């Protein structure tokens, strides 16, 4: 993970509403999602959420994007 920089991370619910977004410029500041809505005091409901993550390798200009889904069960 230390070879990546400028990481941006989004999480959307099944209706396409943004529930989380964050950015980190280096390994020490990478975003992570704890299941809360906008890092708030309450957590998302059980269900399927879509993620998008973008970043670039250190020393390169090409941006890599990955998409997928996360299923939350409590």
N, C-alpha and C positions, 0 to 999 in steps of 0.2 A: 504493500500500500504506500510505502514511502516514495515510490517513483511517480506518484500522481499529484497534480496540483489543480487548483481552481475547480473544486468539486461542487456541483450544485445538485440538489436533491428535492424532488417533489413527490407528494403523495396525494392521490385523488380518491374520493369515494365513488360508489357505483353510479352516482348521478353526475359525475364530472366536477364536483365541488372540491376545491383545494382544501385539504385538511392540514397539510404541513409543507413548509418550504424552508430551506436553509442553504447556506453557502459556506464553504471553507476554502481558504487559499493554500493551506499546507496540512501536512499529516496531523499536526497537533490541533487543528481547528476543523477537522472533517465533521460534517453534519451526521447525526444519527437520529433515528426516530424511535421514541419510547412508547408510541401508541397513543399519545395525547393529541388533542386538537390544538395546533399552533403552540405547542409547548405549554399549554394551559393546565388548569387544575382538573380537567376531566378527560376521560379516554374515549376513543371511538368505540362504536358498537361492534359486535361480532359481524364478520362479513369479509368480502373480498375488496381489496384496495389496489389501485394501479400505482406503480412507481415509475418515475423517470429519473435517471441519474446521468449527469454529464460531467466530463472532466477531461483533462489532457495530461499526457505524460510530461514529466519534467524535461525541459529543453526542446519540446516540440510544439508546433502551433495547431496541429490537428486535434479537433475536439471529438471525443468518443462518447456516444450516447447508447444507453441500454434502457430497455423497458421491460416490464414484467408485472407480476401481481403478487400480492401478499395476502394470505388468508389469516384473519384474526379469530381465534377461539379462546375463550376464557373459561 
